[in-house]
Amino acid sequence: MTSKIILSSQPGSANFSDRVLLLDPETVTVSRSSTEEKPETDNAVFDCRVLSKAQAVFSLVDEKFYLKDTGSSNGTFINNFRLSQAGKQSEETQIYSQDIIRFGSQVETDKTYGGKAKC
């Protein structure tokens, strides 16, 4: 049986269409868009400057969902708890229904992009 995670945009975050991620037996990598990978409703690729090329990984183990930061610069957060220090990979952390997951922190950018960026 395939399990799924649905990601939805929250007020105050970057706008994106809901994402439906299928995890069985696959993992799903959260990443910043590039010329090779574009955001789609069935992937975790986002057009967001604060994400790393490989930000985090969702996995399914024994019918439980997990999230791991893969050493991102701006962090991966579950309910405002940062999973690891910048540049360091985290342990897998179990996630639950209704958890609020955030990728990256609000960072200052140049004025060309509105001054601040976040996901």
C-alpha positions as CSV (number, residue, x, y, z in Angstrom):
1,M,0.0,0.0,0.0
2,T,1.3,3.4,-0.9
3,S,1.3,6.1,1.8
4,K,1.1,9.8,1.1
5,I,2.0,13.1,2.6
6,I,0.1,16.2,1.6
7,L,2.0,19.5,1.9
8,S,-0.1,22.7,1.9
9,S,1.0,26.4,2.0
10,Q,0.3,28.2,5.3
11,P,-0.4,31.9,5.8
12,G,2.9,33.8,5.9
13,S,4.8,31.2,3.9
14,A,5.6,31.0,0.2
15,N,2.6,30.3,-1.9
16,F,2.5,26.9,-3.7
17,S,-0.1,24.4,-4.9
18,D,-0.7,21.5,-2.6
19,R,1.8,18.7,-3.0
20,V,0.9,15.0,-2.8
21,L,4.0,12.9,-2.1
22,L,3.8,9.1,-2.4
23,L,6.2,7.2,-0.2
24,D,6.3,3.5,-0.5
25,P,9.0,2.3,-0.7
26,E,10.5,5.5,-2.0
27,T,11.9,8.4,-0.1
28,V,11.1,12.0,-1.3
29,T,13.7,14.7,-1.4
30,V,12.8,18.3,-0.7
31,S,14.8,20.6,-2.9
32,R,15.1,24.0,-4.6
33,S,14.0,24.1,-8.2
34,S,16.7,24.0,-10.9
35,T,16.9,23.7,-14.7
36,E,16.6,19.9,-14.3
37,E,13.9,19.9,-11.6
38,K,10.8,22.0,-11.7
39,P,8.0,22.2,-9.0
40,E,5.1,19.9,-9.7
41,T,2.1,18.8,-7.6
42,D,3.6,15.3,-7.1
43,N,7.1,16.4,-6.0
44,A,8.8,18.4,-3.2
45,V,10.7,20.7,-5.4
46,F,10.0,24.4,-4.6
47,D,10.8,27.6,-6.3
48,C,12.3,29.2,-3.2
49,R,15.6,30.9,-2.8
50,V,16.1,29.9,0.9
51,L,16.1,26.1,0.2
52,S,19.2,24.1,-0.4
53,K,19.5,22.0,-3.6
54,A,19.0,19.0,-1.3
55,Q,17.2,20.4,1.7
56,A,15.5,17.4,3.4
57,V,14.2,13.9,2.9
58,F,10.8,12.4,3.8
59,S,10.8,8.6,4.4
60,L,8.4,5.9,5.5
61,V,9.6,3.2,8.0
62,D,7.3,0.7,9.6
63,E,4.3,2.7,8.5
64,K,5.6,5.8,10.3
65,F,6.7,9.0,8.5
66,Y,10.1,10.6,9.1
67,L,11.8,13.8,8.1
68,K,15.6,14.4,8.0
69,D,17.5,17.6,7.2
70,T,20.3,16.7,4.8
71,G,22.7,19.5,5.9
72,S,20.8,22.5,4.6
73,S,22.0,26.1,5.3
74,N,18.7,27.6,6.4
75,G,17.2,24.7,8.3
76,T,14.3,22.3,8.4
77,F,11.7,22.8,11.1
78,I,9.0,20.8,12.7
79,N,6.6,22.9,14.8
80,N,9.3,25.6,15.0
81,F,12.0,23.1,16.2
82,R,15.1,23.2,14.0
83,L,16.2,19.6,13.2
84,S,20.0,20.4,13.0
85,Q,22.6,23.1,12.9
86,A,23.4,24.7,9.6
87,G,25.4,22.4,7.3
88,K,24.9,19.3,9.5
89,Q,22.6,16.4,8.7
90,S,19.9,15.6,11.3
91,E,18.6,12.3,12.7
92,E,15.3,11.1,11.2
93,T,12.5,12.7,13.2
94,Q,9.0,11.2,13.2
95,I,6.3,13.5,11.9
96,Y,2.6,13.4,12.6
97,S,-0.6,14.6,11.1
98,Q,-1.1,18.3,11.7
99,D,2.6,19.0,12.3
100,I,3.8,22.3,10.8
101,I,6.8,21.7,8.7
102,R,8.9,24.6,7.4
103,F,11.9,24.5,5.1
104,G,14.4,27.4,5.4
105,S,14.3,30.5,7.5
106,Q,13.4,34.0,6.5
107,V,16.6,35.5,5.1
108,E,17.5,39.0,4.0
109,T,18.0,39.4,0.2
110,D,18.8,42.2,-2.0
111,K,16.1,44.7,-2.9
112,T,15.6,43.2,-6.3
113,Y,13.7,40.3,-4.7
114,G,11.6,42.4,-2.2
115,G,14.2,42.4,0.6
116,K,13.2,39.1,2.3
117,A,12.6,35.5,1.3
118,K,11.1,32.5,3.1
119,C,9.4,29.2,2.4
